[in-house]
């Protein structure tokens, strides 16, 4: 910020929001001057936008104060690059952060409105899909709360991923029109624009000093334009900015084509260019879709790095100091092209020699790995990179050459190591983007203890041998402000009543709840809050699915992205087994339960979409079987998002975290459920292990093969048909699926599922873990029948969630990776 901007910021009069009466007057003023509506005739949506503009004004004041303090202190800045930010609704979060919730609620009541009703008109921001994006949102919240000099970058997706509807049991994708009424939280920045280049060709020549020069010419350019969204901290007066890029054509309109009557070609450039920021993760089952996704990833990192350099230059004359003043966190491999892009900018725009530019680049980046699945580690075809980003492929080859020289000397006489560590997969003619991130970063972190260990010993074992100090662990976390204070306010109020409110910024304070697990009165109040939350969830299920849930049922929930490794299918096999036992009476007195599913499948993921249809077909049969007397109910909640999670998670008794051991990097849903008073049934995978260690073996239900056992079985040869033949309940469930019991209109619909399990190798070991899972579910029922015992365990889960705050994670990043400190309050 220059001196003029600093003076202007200091002269801005503060909004008067100190009293209910002042807020009422401000709301009326914003209604007239910003929304343009007479308050007498305003709709609830109008009140939402008037309130949002009022809150945004206060956030803008705080952001200017934050930016001025950071500028004056010349601090090292954290830039977080993520393709996803699953922020959910913002209004209530901002009101809690600013300490305005009660005053605003009263002001609206006196104006004849209801805050609860008004906030329902806010759309979830469609900027992400799963845990990756929710983690990024939690991290920005924690950075702001603890006053770290953070800044987020992403893409302003016009249509998000998609709105999921269930039609005839199937997932059907519809455009997610979250921007239909605009986004009141964003500031459009038409003056913050950067060109982003694609395609073209390379020319090589010697300059006047005899140095080799490469130029990237004849490119097709797109303009990136910024939109800024303020992210406040909780009671910290600090604001982090999330800058989102929207694609614009370099030419919006070609008058020549228009005058010739060719109206389509007149806007062709605009249409093609703006596709880059239309949707999250365009379907990549076609080459065209893959190319669009590659272009999207590069568009976002190029604009972000140009902006980072421009901001650095406001205070510093040279880019030599970039590693001292800038640290960039790559959230998974989606921003991996940032590595060759910064190298390109330094060499092509600022005349740095390769060696110096590479030294600066490696000093700036850090990389968070989020997956252990080889198929999920991003790679790009060399031919595609050569066509779309020829300069970057050229630089990747140079990086690889320099790196392999280092490897050759570190591991002499081991050509197999050279092949494994190369950035180029010569066999598949692809570039390994995770390798590029590792080579181009100072630090690489996993997101749970097991994940980091497997990363060191398997996925990046050779890199770890070369540079073991590079790899560190930072277990994920969630923000308690969203997932307890906001999503579960009655429980938050009870906790604050008995132990104080220090937990809102230091979750370790929840440990003081432990003695209250032995307090019968506290347990009674805790149970009453859970029941009310279950009633709220039941109302949502009735509204969205038309399925009735009695609150006395055990609410058993699995909500997350639909993927084979997350094993929703194992859950379905148990539901069918439970159904068979209840229907026949052979299973004894089973605990009545309501099973909730939710989550989106990638549009091109055939098996995941088939699993969604199976869940809905199974639900239809079970929910209509009168012989069960309502003892078993199943529902798939469509379009699972943050707002839905804020109702589902507090209303859950049993949290399903059942991925195959060694496949889930961490998980954050497991943390949110435990924080909300649910008990976990899960494998020893991801952060489940650390949750088990925190809450104690008696307060979690663990089953299944360990990651080591899974590895051994893969090595020896796994024969899933043996489990099928040897287990009557399992065989019955699979035969019912394959035989059309749940799909009478199309008996062969689920044959691909049977074939994947029995002939396709059961890649994620569902059959191997089935019986242990079923047995563990029986133990769950035994504990649940003793409600006093169950509630005691639930309280202990909440009390021991201290280490799973995103605050703790951000402090770890700041200390072990970024080397930054929060500004004083």
C-alpha positions in Angstrom: 0.0 0.0 0.0 1.5 3.4 -0.9 1.5 6.4 1.4 -1.5 8.0 -0.2 -3.6 4.9 0.3 -2.4 4.7 3.9 -3.5 8.3 4.6 -6.9 7.7 2.9 -7.4 4.6 4.9 -6.7 6.4 8.1 -9.2 9.1 7.2 -12.1 6.7 6.5 -14.9 7.3 9.1 -15.8 4.1 11.0 -19.3 2.8 10.6 -21.5 3.3 13.6 -22.6 -0.2 14.6 -22.2 0.2 18.4 -25.9 -0.1 19.2 -29.1 -1.7 18.0 -30.5 1.6 17.1 -27.4 2.6 15.1 -27.5 -0.8 13.2 -31.2 -0.2 12.4 -30.4 3.2 10.9 -27.4 1.9 9.0 -29.5 -1.0 7.6 -32.2 1.4 6.3 -29.5 3.6 4.8 -27.8 0.6 3.0 -31.3 -0.6 1.8 -31.8 2.8 0.1 -28.3 3.6 -1.1 -26.9 0.2 -2.0 -29.9 -2.1 -2.6 -32.1 0.7 -4.0 -35.3 -0.5 -2.3 -37.8 1.2 0.0 -37.4 -0.5 3.4 -41.2 -0.6 3.7 -41.4 -2.9 0.7 -38.1 -4.8 1.0 -38.1 -8.6 0.7 -36.1 -10.9 3.0 -33.5 -11.2 0.2 -33.3 -7.4 0.1 -32.6 -7.3 3.8 -29.9 -10.0 3.3 -28.1 -7.8 0.8 -28.5 -4.6 2.9 -27.1 -6.4 5.9 -24.3 -8.0 3.9 -23.2 -4.5 2.5 -23.2 -3.1 6.0 -21.0 -6.0 7.3 -18.8 -5.8 4.2 -18.2 -2.1 5.0 -16.9 -2.9 8.4 -14.8 -5.7 7.0 -13.3 -3.3 4.5 -12.3 -1.0 7.3 -10.6 -3.8 9.2 -8.9 -5.1 6.0 -7.3 -1.6 5.4 -6.1 -1.5 9.0 -4.7 -5.0 8.7 -3.0 -4.3 5.3 -1.5 -1.0 6.7 0.0 -2.9 9.8 1.5 -5.6 7.5 2.9 -3.0 5.2 4.5 -0.9 8.0 6.0 -4.0 9.6 7.3 -5.3 6.2 6.4 -8.8 7.2 6.9 -12.1 5.3 3.5 -12.8 3.7 1.8 -16.2 3.3 0.1 -16.8 -0.1 -2.2 -19.8 -0.1 -2.9 -21.2 -3.6 -5.9 -23.5 -3.8 -8.3 -24.5 -6.6 -11.0 -24.9 -4.0 -12.4 -22.8 -1.1 -15.5 -24.4 0.3 -16.6 -21.4 2.4 -20.3 -22.1 2.8 -22.5 -19.2 3.7 -20.7 -16.1 5.1 -23.3 -14.0 6.9 -23.5 -15.7 10.3 -19.7 -16.3 10.3 -19.0 -12.6 9.8 -21.5 -11.6 12.5 -19.9 -14.0 15.1 -16.4 -12.8 14.1 -17.4 -9.1 14.5 -19.3 -9.7 17.7 -22.5 -8.4 16.1 -24.7 -11.4 16.1 -27.0 -10.5 19.0 -27.3 -6.8 18.1 -28.1 -7.5 14.5 -30.6 -10.2 15.4 -32.4 -7.7 17.7 -32.2 -4.9 15.1 -33.8 -7.1 12.5 -36.5 -8.2 14.9 -37.3 -4.6 15.6 -37.5 -3.9 11.9 -40.0 -6.8 11.5 -37.5 -9.3 10.2 -35.9 -12.5 11.4 -32.1 -13.1 11.2 -32.7 -16.9 10.9 -35.1 -16.3 7.9 -32.9 -13.7 6.2 -29.8 -15.7 6.3 -31.5 -18.6 4.5 -31.5 -16.5 1.3 -27.7 -16.6 1.1 -26.3 -19.1 -1.4 -23.3 -21.3 -0.5 -20.3 -20.0 -2.4 -19.7 -22.6 -5.1 -15.9 -22.5 -4.9 -15.2 -26.1 -3.9 -16.4 -29.6 -3.6 -14.8 -31.6 -0.7 -12.4 -31.6 2.1 -9.6 -29.9 0.2 -11.7 -26.8 -0.2 -13.1 -26.8 3.3 -9.6 -27.2 4.7 -8.6 -24.1 2.7 -11.5 -22.1 4.1 -10.7 -23.2 7.7 -7.1 -22.2 7.2 -8.0 -18.7 6.1 -10.2 -18.3 9.1 -7.4 -19.4 11.4 -4.8 -17.1 9.7 -7.1 -14.2 10.3 -8.1 -15.1 13.8 -4.4 -15.4 14.9 -3.3 -12.4 12.8 -1.0 -14.2 10.4 -0.2 -12.1 7.3 -2.1 -14.5 4.9 -3.6 -14.1 1.5 -5.6 -16.6 -0.5 -5.8 -17.1 -4.3 -8.3 -19.1 -6.2 -10.8 -19.0 -9.1 -14.2 -17.3 -9.1 -16.2 -20.2 -10.6 -19.3 -18.9 -12.2 -21.2 -22.2 -11.9 -19.2 -24.1 -9.3 -19.1 -27.8 -9.8 -22.8 -28.6 -10.2 -26.0 -28.8 -8.3 -26.7 -32.4 -7.6 -30.3 -33.6 -7.9 -31.5 -37.2 -7.6 -33.9 -38.1 -10.4 -35.2 -41.7 -10.5 -32.4 -42.5 -8.0 -29.6 -41.2 -10.2 -27.3 -38.2 -9.8 -28.2 -35.6 -12.3 -26.0 -32.5 -12.7 -27.5 -29.1 -13.1 -25.7 -25.7 -13.3 -25.0 -24.2 -9.8 -26.3 -20.7 -10.3 -24.9 -19.3 -7.0 -24.2 -15.9 -8.6 -27.7 -15.5 -9.9 -28.3 -12.6 -7.5 -24.7 -11.5 -7.3 -22.3 -12.0 -4.5 -22.6 -9.3 -1.9 -19.3 -10.2 -0.2 -17.0 -9.6 -3.2 -15.3 -6.5 -4.4 -14.9 -6.4 -8.1 -11.4 -5.1 -9.1 -11.5 -4.2 -12.8 -8.2 -2.4 -12.4 -6.4 -5.5 -11.2 -5.9 -7.5 -14.4 -3.1 -9.6 -15.8 -2.6 -11.3 -19.1 -2.3 -15.1 -19.2 -0.7 -16.7 -22.2 -1.4 -20.0 -24.0 -0.2 -21.9 -27.0 2.2 -20.1 -29.4 5.7 -21.2 -30.2 9.3 -20.8 -28.9 12.1 -19.0 -30.7 15.7 -19.4 -29.6 18.6 -17.0 -30.3 21.7 -15.4 -28.8 21.6 -11.9 -27.3 24.3 -9.3 -27.8 26.3 -10.8 -24.9 26.2 -14.3 -26.4 23.7 -15.6 -23.9 21.0 -18.1 -25.1 17.5 -16.5 -25.0 14.1 -18.2 -25.5 11.0 -16.2 -26.4 7.4 -17.4 -26.2 5.7 -15.8 -29.1 2.4 -15.8 -31.1 0.4 -16.7 -28.0 -3.3 -16.6 -27.4 -4.0 -14.4 -24.4 -6.7 -14.3 -21.8 -7.2 -11.6 -19.1 -7.5 -12.5 -15.5 -9.6 -10.0 -13.5 -9.6 -10.0 -9.7 -12.5 -10.2 -7.2 -11.7 -9.8 -3.6 -13.6 -11.5 -0.7 -12.7 -10.4 2.9 -12.3 -13.2 5.4 -12.3 -11.9 9.0 -10.8 -13.5 12.1 -12.8 -14.2 15.2 -12.6 -11.2 17.5 -9.2 -10.3 16.2 -9.9 -7.2 14.1 -7.8 -8.8 11.3 -9.0 -9.7 7.9 -7.4 -12.0 5.3 -8.2 -11.4 1.7 -9.2 -14.1 -0.7 -8.6 -13.0 -4.3 -10.5 -14.9 -7.0 -9.7 -14.7 -10.7 -12.3 -14.4 -13.4 -11.4 -15.0 -17.0 -12.0 -12.2 -19.6 -11.3 -12.1 -23.3 -8.6 -9.7 -24.5 -11.2 -8.7 -27.1 -14.8 -8.9 -26.0 -16.3 -8.0 -29.4 -15.1 -8.1 -33.0 -17.0 -5.4 -34.8 -15.7 -6.6 -38.2 -17.4 -10.0 -37.8 -20.6 -8.3 -36.5 -20.8 -5.9 -39.4 -20.5 -8.8 -41.8 -23.5 -10.5 -40.1 -21.4 -13.2 -38.4 -22.8 -12.6 -34.9 -21.4 -15.9 -33.5 -17.8 -15.2 -34.4 -18.2 -11.6 -33.2 -18.2 -12.9 -29.6 -16.3 -16.2 -30.1 -13.1 -15.1 -28.4 -15.0 -13.9 -25.4 -17.0 -17.1 -25.1 -13.9 -19.4 -25.4 -11.8 -17.3 -23.0 -14.4 -17.1 -20.2 -14.8 -20.9 -20.2 -11.7 -20.9 -17.9 -13.6 -19.7 -14.9 -17.0 -21.3 -15.6 -16.9 -24.5 -13.6 -14.9 -26.3 -11.0 -13.1 -29.3 -12.5 -14.5 -29.6 -16.0 -15.1 -33.2 -16.8 -11.8 -34.7 -17.9 -13.0 -37.9 -19.6 -12.3 -36.2 -23.0 -9.1 -34.6 -24.3 -10.9 -31.3 -24.6 -12.0 -31.5 -21.0 -8.5 -32.3 -19.9 -7.0 -29.4 -21.9 -9.6 -27.0 -20.4 -8.6 -28.2 -16.9 -4.9 -27.8 -17.6 -5.6 -24.3 -18.9 -7.7 -23.5 -15.9 -4.9 -24.5 -13.5 -2.3 -22.4 -15.3 -4.6 -19.4 -15.6 -5.1 -19.3 -11.9 -1.4 -19.7 -10.9 -0.1 -17.2 -13.6 -2.4 -14.4 -12.5 -1.6 -15.1 -8.8 2.1 -15.0 -9.3 2.0 -11.9 -11.3 0.0 -10.3 -8.5 2.4 -11.5 -5.8 5.3 -10.0 -7.7 3.5 -6.7 -8.2 2.7 -6.6 -4.5 6.3 -7.4 -3.6 7.5 -4.6 -5.9 5.5 -2.0 -4.0 7.9 -2.3 -1.1 11.0 -3.9 -2.6 13.1 -2.9 -5.6 14.5 -6.4 -6.3 13.1 -9.9 -6.6 16.2 -11.2 -5.0 14.4 -10.9 -1.6 11.4 -12.8 -2.7 12.2 -15.9 -0.6 12.7 -13.7 2.5 9.4 -11.9 2.1 7.1 -14.4 0.3 6.1 -18.0 1.1 3.6 -19.7 -1.2 1.7 -22.8 -0.1 0.6 -25.1 -2.9 -2.6 -26.9 -1.7 -2.2 -30.2 -3.6 -0.9 -30.5 -7.1 -3.5 -28.3 -8.8 -1.3 -25.2 -8.5 1.9 -27.2 -9.4 2.4 -25.1 -12.6 3.3 -22.2 -10.3 6.8 -23.7 -10.1 7.7 -23.4 -13.8 5.6 -20.2 -14.1 7.6 -18.3 -11.4 10.8 -19.6 -13.1 9.5 -18.3 -16.4 8.6 -14.9 -15.0 12.0 -14.5 -13.4 13.9 -15.5 -16.6 11.7 -14.1 -19.3 10.5 -10.9 -17.7 13.2 -10.0 -15.2 16.3 -11.3 -17.0 17.5 -13.7 -14.2 19.8 -16.5 -15.3 18.4 -19.9 -14.9 20.5 -20.9 -11.8 19.5 -17.8 -9.8 15.9 -17.9 -10.9 15.7 -21.6 -9.8 17.3 -20.8 -6.4 14.7 -18.1 -5.8 11.8 -20.3 -7.0 12.8 -23.2 -4.7 13.0 -20.8 -1.8 9.4 -19.6 -2.2 7.2 -22.7 -2.6 6.0 -25.3 -0.1 3.7 -28.2 -1.1 0.9 -30.0 0.8 0.3 -33.5 -0.5 -3.3 -34.7 -0.1 -3.3 -38.2 -1.6 -1.6 -41.6 -1.5 -3.5 -43.0 -4.4 -1.2 -43.2 -7.5 -4.1 -42.6 -9.8 -4.9 -39.3 -8.0 -1.4 -37.9 -8.3 -1.8 -35.5 -11.2 0.1 -36.0 -14.4 -0.2 -34.3 -17.8 0.5 -35.6 -21.3 3.7 -34.2 -22.7 2.0 -33.6 -26.0 -0.7 -31.5 -24.3 1.8 -29.4 -22.4 3.8 -28.9 -25.6 0.7 -27.5 -27.4 -0.8 -25.4 -24.6 2.3 -24.3 -22.5 5.4 -24.9 -24.7 7.6 -22.6 -22.6 6.7 -24.4 -19.4 7.5 -27.8 -20.8 10.8 -26.4 -22.0 11.5 -25.2 -18.4 10.3 -28.5 -16.9 12.9 -30.4 -19.1 15.6 -28.0 -17.8 14.5 -28.5 -14.2 14.5 -32.2 -14.7 18.0 -32.3 -16.2 19.4 -30.3 -13.3 17.7 -32.4 -10.7 18.7 -35.7 -12.2 22.3 -34.6 -12.2 21.9 -34.3 -8.4 20.2 -37.7 -8.2 22.9 -39.4 -10.3 25.6 -38.3 -7.9 23.5 -39.1 -4.8 22.6 -42.6 -6.0 25.4 -43.7 -8.3 24.9 -46.8 -10.4 21.1 -46.9 -9.7 19.4 -46.1 -13.0 16.1 -47.4 -11.7 16.2 -44.5 -9.1 16.7 -42.0 -11.9 13.7 -43.3 -13.7 11.5 -43.3 -10.5 12.5 -39.7 -9.5 12.4 -38.2 -13.0 9.7 -35.5 -13.5 9.0 -37.2 -16.8 7.4 -40.6 -17.1 9.0 -41.7 -20.3 6.9 -44.8 -20.5 3.6 -42.9 -20.4 5.0 -39.8 -22.0 3.6 -37.7 -19.1 4.8 -35.1 -16.7 4.5 -36.0 -13.0 3.2 -32.9 -11.3 3.7 -34.1 -7.7 7.3 -34.7 -8.5 7.6 -31.2 -9.8 6.1 -29.9 -6.6 8.5 -31.8 -4.4 11.5 -30.8 -6.4 10.4 -27.1 -6.6 9.6 -26.7 -2.9 11.4 -26.0 0.4 9.1 -28.2 2.5 6.6 -30.9 1.7 4.0 -31.9 4.2 1.5 -34.6 4.7 -1.8 -34.0 6.5 -1.9 -36.8 9.1 0.8 -38.9 10.9 0.1 -42.1 9.0 -0.2 -40.2 5.7 3.1 -38.5 6.2 4.8 -41.8 7.1 3.4 -43.5 4.0 4.4 -40.5 1.9 8.0 -40.8 3.2 8.2 -44.6 3.0 6.2 -45.2 -0.3 5.0 -42.4 -2.5 8.1 -40.2 -2.2 10.5 -42.7 -0.6 13.4 -41.9 -3.0 12.9 -38.1 -2.5 12.9 -38.7 1.3 16.2 -40.6 1.0 17.7 -37.7 -0.9 16.4 -34.9 1.4 14.7 -36.2 4.5 14.5 -32.8 6.2 12.2 -31.6 3.4 9.3 -33.8 4.6 7.2 -32.8 7.6 3.8 -33.6 9.0 1.0 -31.1 9.7 -2.2 -32.9 10.7 -5.3 -31.2 9.3 -7.7 -29.3 11.5 -11.1 -27.6 11.4 -12.2 -24.3 12.7 -14.3 -24.6 15.9 -15.9 -21.2 15.1 -17.8 -22.7 12.2 -18.3 -26.3 13.4 -19.2 -25.7 17.0 -19.9 -22.0 17.7 -22.0 -21.5 14.6 -23.2 -25.0 13.5 -24.0 -26.2 17.1 -24.8 -23.0 19.0 -26.7 -24.8 21.9 -23.8 -27.1 22.6 -21.3 -24.2 22.3 -23.3 -22.2 24.8 -23.4 -25.2 27.2 -19.6 -25.6 26.9 -19.0 -21.9 27.5 -21.3 -22.0 30.5 -19.3 -24.7 32.2 -15.7 -24.0 31.2 -15.6 -20.4 29.7 -15.0 -19.3 26.2 -11.3 -19.7 25.8 -12.0 -22.7 23.5 -13.1 -20.4 20.7 -9.5 -19.5 20.0 -7.7 -22.3 21.9 -9.5 -25.6 21.4 -7.2 -27.4 23.8 -9.3 -25.7 26.5 -12.0 -28.3 25.8 -10.0 -30.6 27.9 -11.6 -29.0 30.9 -14.9 -30.7 29.8 -13.6 -34.1 30.8 -14.7 -34.1 34.4 -18.2 -33.1 33.3 -18.5 -36.4 31.5 -19.2 -37.8 35.0 -21.8 -35.2 35.8 -25.3 -36.7 35.3 -26.9 -33.3 35.0 -24.4 -32.2 32.3 -24.9 -35.4 30.4 -28.7 -34.9 30.5 -28.3 -31.4 29.0 -25.8 -32.6 26.5 -28.2 -35.4 25.4 -31.1 -33.0 25.1 -29.1 -30.8 22.8 -28.2 -33.8 20.6 -31.9 -34.8 20.5 -32.9 -31.3 19.3 -30.2 -31.4 16.7 -31.5 -34.8 15.5 -35.0 -33.4 15.2 -33.6 -30.6 13.1 -31.8 -33.1 10.8 -34.9 -35.3 10.6 -36.9 -32.2 9.4 -34.3 -31.6 6.7 -34.4 -35.3 5.6 -38.2 -35.1 5.4 -38.1 -31.9 3.4 -35.4 -32.9 0.9 -36.0 -36.7 0.7 -39.6 -37.3 1.8 -38.3 -39.8 4.3 -39.4 -39.7 8.0 -36.8 -40.3 10.7 -37.9 -40.7 14.3 -35.4 -39.0 16.7 -35.2 -42.2 18.8 -33.4 -44.0 16.0 -29.6 -44.1 16.0 -28.6 -41.6 13.3 -25.7 -43.2 11.4 -24.1 -40.9 8.8 -21.7 -41.0 6.0 -21.4 -37.8 4.1 -18.4 -37.1 1.8 -17.3 -37.2 -1.8 -18.5 -40.4 -3.4 -15.4 -42.5 -4.3 -14.7 -46.2 -4.2 -11.9 -45.8 -1.6 -14.2 -44.1 0.8 -16.2 -47.3 0.7 -19.8 -46.1 0.8 -20.5 -49.5 -0.8 -19.2 -51.2 2.4 -21.8 -49.2 4.3 -24.5 -50.3 1.8 -23.5 -53.9 2.2 -24.0 -53.6 6.0 -27.3 -51.8 5.5 -28.6 -54.7 3.4 -27.3 -57.2 5.9 -29.1 -55.4 8.7 -32.2 -55.3 6.6 -32.1 -59.0 6.0 -31.6 -59.8 9.7 -34.4 -57.4 10.8 -36.8 -58.7 8.1 -36.1 -62.4 9.0 -35.7 -62.0 12.7 -32.6 -64.1 12.7 -30.3 -61.3 13.8 -31.9 -60.9 17.3 -32.9 -57.6 18.8 -31.1 -55.1 16.5 -30.9 -51.4 17.4 -33.2 -49.3 15.1 -31.2 -46.9 13.1 -31.5 -44.2 10.4 -28.7 -44.3 7.8 -27.8 -41.0 6.1 -25.7 -40.7 3.0 -24.6 -37.6 1.1 -22.0 -36.5 -1.4 -21.3 -35.8 -5.0 -19.7 -38.0 -7.6 -17.5 -36.6 -10.3 -19.7 -36.4 -13.5 -17.6 -38.9 -15.4 -17.1 -41.4 -12.6 -19.4 -44.3 -13.6 -18.9 -46.5 -10.6 -19.4 -43.7 -8.1 -22.6 -42.7 -9.8 -23.8 -46.3 -9.9 -23.2 -46.5 -6.1 -25.4 -43.4 -5.6 -28.2 -45.1 -7.6 -27.7 -48.3 -5.6 -28.1 -46.3 -2.3 -31.3 -44.7 -3.5 -32.7 -48.1 -4.8 -31.8 -49.8 -1.5 -33.4 -46.9 0.4 -36.6 -47.1 -1.7 -37.0 -50.8 -0.9 -36.2 -50.5 2.8 -38.3 -47.4 3.5 -41.4 -49.0 1.9 -41.1 -52.3 3.7 -43.8 -52.2 6.3 -42.5 -55.4 8.0 -39.7 -53.3 9.4 -42.0 -51.1 11.4 -39.8 -48.1 10.8 -36.8 -49.7 12.6 -34.5 -49.1 9.6 -34.6 -46.0 7.5 -32.2 -44.9 4.7 -31.9 -41.5 3.0 -29.5 -40.0 0.4 -29.5 -36.2 0.9 -28.9 -34.5 -2.5 -26.5 -31.7 -3.1 -24.4 -32.1 0.1 -22.7 -28.8 0.9 -21.5 -26.8 3.9 -24.9 -25.5 4.8 -26.3 -29.0 4.8 -23.3 -30.2 6.9 -24.0 -27.6 9.5 -27.3 -29.5 10.2 -26.2 -33.1 9.5 -23.1 -33.1 11.6 -24.6 -31.9 14.9 -27.5 -34.3 14.4 -25.4 -37.4 14.0 -24.9 -40.2 16.6 -22.5 -42.4 14.6 -19.9 -41.1 12.2 -18.8 -43.4 9.3 -15.1 -43.0 8.5 -14.5 -46.3 6.8 -11.9 -45.8 4.0 -9.5 -48.5 3.2 -6.5 -48.1 5.5 -3.7 -46.3 3.7 -5.9 -44.4 1.2 -7.3 -41.4 3.1 -4.7 -38.8 3.6 -6.4 -37.3 6.7 -10.0 -36.4 6.5 -11.6 -33.5 8.3 -15.2 -34.7 8.4 -14.1 -37.2 11.1 -13.0 -34.2 13.2 -16.2 -32.2 12.7 -18.4 -35.1 13.7 -16.4 -35.9 16.9 -16.4 -32.2 17.8 -20.2 -32.3 17.4 -20.6 -35.2 19.8 -20.8 -38.1 17.5 -18.8 -41.4 18.0 -16.7 -42.7 15.2 -16.7 -46.1 13.5 -13.6 -46.2 11.3 -10.5 -47.9 10.1 -7.0 -47.1 11.2 -6.6 -44.6 8.3 -5.7 -40.9 8.0 -6.5 -38.8 11.1 -8.7 -41.6 12.6 -5.5 -42.9 14.2 -4.8 -39.6 15.9 -8.5 -39.2 16.9 -8.3 -42.7 18.5 -5.1 -41.7 20.3 -6.8 -38.5 21.6 -10.2 -39.9 22.7 -9.0 -43.3 23.9 -9.6 -46.8 22.5 -12.9 -47.1 24.6 -14.5 -44.1 22.9 -14.1 -45.0 19.3 -15.0 -48.1 17.2 -12.1 -49.3 15.1 -12.2 -52.2 12.7 -10.5 -53.5 9.6 -7.1 -54.3 8.1 -4.3 -51.9 8.9 -2.4 -50.2 6.1 0.5 -52.7 6.6 -1.9 -55.6 6.4 -3.5 -54.3 3.2 0.0 -53.9 1.7 0.9 -57.4 2.7 -2.3 -58.8 1.2 -1.7 -56.9 -2.1 1.8 -58.3 -2.2 0.7 -61.9 -1.5 -2.3 -61.8 -3.8 -5.8 -61.0 -2.6 -8.7 -63.3 -3.5 -12.0 -61.6 -2.7 -14.1 -64.5 -3.9 -12.9 -66.6 -0.9 -14.6 -64.1 1.4 -17.7 -64.2 -0.7 -17.9 -68.0 -0.7 -17.1 -68.2 3.0 -19.6 -65.6 4.4 -23.3 -66.3 4.0 -24.5 -62.8 4.9 -22.0 -61.2 2.5 -22.9 -63.6 -0.2 -26.6 -62.9 0.3 -26.1 -59.1 0.1 -24.1 -59.2 -3.0 -26.4 -61.7 -4.7 -29.4 -59.4 -3.9 -27.6 -56.5 -5.5 -26.5 -58.4 -8.6 -29.8 -60.3 -8.9 -32.0 -57.2 -9.2 -33.7 -57.4 -5.8 -33.3 -53.6 -5.5 -33.7 -52.9 -9.2 -36.6 -55.0 -10.4 -37.1 -52.7 -13.4 -33.6 -53.4 -14.6 -32.2 -56.6 -12.9 -28.8 -56.3 -14.4 -28.2 -52.7 -13.4 -25.7 -53.6 -10.7 -23.8 -56.4 -12.3 -20.8 -54.1 -12.7 -20.6 -53.7 -8.9 -20.6 -57.4 -8.4 -18.0 -57.9 -11.1 -15.8 -55.2 -9.6 -15.9 -57.0 -6.2 -15.5 -60.6 -7.3 -13.8 -60.5 -10.7 -12.1 -57.0 -10.6 -10.0 -57.7 -7.5 -12.0 -55.7 -4.9 -9.3 -53.1 -5.1 -10.3 -51.4 -1.8 -10.8 -54.6 0.3 -14.4 -54.3 1.1 -14.9 -58.0 1.3 -11.9 -58.5 3.5 -13.1 -55.9 6.0 -16.8 -56.8 5.8 -17.2 -59.2 8.7 -15.1 -57.1 11.1 -17.2 -54.1 10.1 -20.5 -56.0 10.8 -19.2 -57.2 14.2 -18.1 -53.7 15.1 -21.5 -52.3 14.2 -23.0 -54.8 16.7 -20.7 -53.4 19.4 -21.9 -50.0 18.4 -25.5 -51.1 19.1 -24.7 -52.6 22.4 -23.1 -49.3 23.6 -25.9 -47.2 22.1 -28.6 -49.1 24.1 -27.0 -47.8 27.3 -27.6 -44.1 26.5 -25.9 -42.9 29.6 -22.7 -44.7 28.6 -23.0 -43.4 25.0 -23.4 -39.8 26.1 -20.4 -40.1 28.4 -18.3 -41.3 25.5 -19.7 -38.5 23.3 -18.7 -35.9 25.9 -15.2 -37.3 26.1 -14.9 -37.1 22.3 -15.7 -33.4 22.4 -13.4 -32.8 25.3 -10.5 -34.4 23.5 -10.8 -32.6 20.1 -8.3 -29.9 21.1 -5.5 -30.9 18.7 -7.9 -31.0 15.7 -8.3 -27.3 15.4 -7.2 -25.6 12.2 -5.6 -23.0 14.6 -3.2 -25.7 15.8 -2.5 -26.6 12.2 -1.8 -23.0 11.2 0.5 -22.5 14.1 2.4 -25.6 13.0 2.7 -24.3 9.4 3.8 -20.9 10.7 6.5 -22.4 12.9 7.7 -25.4 10.9 7.2 -24.3 7.2 6.5 -20.6 6.7 8.7 -19.1 9.4 6.2 -16.3 10.2 4.6 -14.9 13.3 1.2 -13.3 13.8 1.1 -9.6 14.2 0.4 -8.3 17.7 -3.1 -7.4 18.6 
